[in-house]
Amino acid sequence: MRNVKNDVINILVKESIIANDFEEEDLEKDLLANNILDSLNIVSLISTFEQKFDIEFMPDDIQAENWANINSIINVVSNNLNSNK
């Protein structure tokens, strides 16, 4: 069984979005408001997640609230994995 949370976090670390030593409370940190994540990062992440998980994001998935923090990114990836089964 795939651990989506760990996979997503590993990708965010690899893409230099978050530090390798992030804390659990960082899961809710607003990545957009804190200028950690921007539209170009989101496009890159979408491509990476689509390739890694063999999923396809729909236009509704590209809403800012889906990319605001680590937990919301994990949720949007998980939802796509579940809908593609």
N, C-alpha and C positions, 0 to 999 in steps of 0.2 A: 504494500500500500504506500502510495506517494505521500510525503510530508510536504504539502504545498507551502506551508508557512516557512519552513527552513529553506526550501528551494527559492522562494521569492526573496527572502532575506539575503541569501547567498548571491543572487543576481544583483540586488541593490548594492551590496558591498562591492561586487566585481565591477559594477558600473560607476563606482565612486559616488553613489547617492547618499549612502550612510557609511559610517565608520564601522570597522570590524568589531569594535568594543562597545557598540551601542547598548543602552540600558532598556529594560522592559518598558519603562515609562515613555521611551522614545517611540513606541508603537503608535501612539496617539498624537505625536508632535506634528504640527501642521507644516508639511513640506513645502506647500505652495506659498503660504503667508510668510514663511521664513526664508524664501528665495533659495531653497535647497533643490527644488524641482521646478523646471519650467516646461514650456510646451515642446521644446526640442527634446528634452529628456524623456517626456511622456511618449513621444513618437518613437524614440529609440527603444524604450522599455516595451512598448506594444509589440514592436517587431521581435524583440528578444523573447518575450513571453509567448508569442504566437509560434515561434520556432521551437522553443524549449518544450512547451506543453502541447503542441499540435492543436492549437485552438485558433479561433478567429473572433476578434472583438467586433461587436456591432457598434453602429454610431452612438447608441445610447450609453455604451460603456465608456465613451470618451468624455463624459461629464466630469467637471472638475472635482466634484465630491468623491468620485471613485478613485482619485489619485491624490487626495489631500494628505493622507498619512499612510503609514505602513499597513495598518490593519485594513484600511479601505482598499488598498492595492491587493492584499491577500484575498479579500472578499471578492473583488471583481474577477480575479484569476480563478478562484475556486468556483464561483458561479458559472463561469464559462466552461470549466472542466466538467461540471455536473450537467450542464445543458448539452454538451457535445457527446455524452455517453449514449 
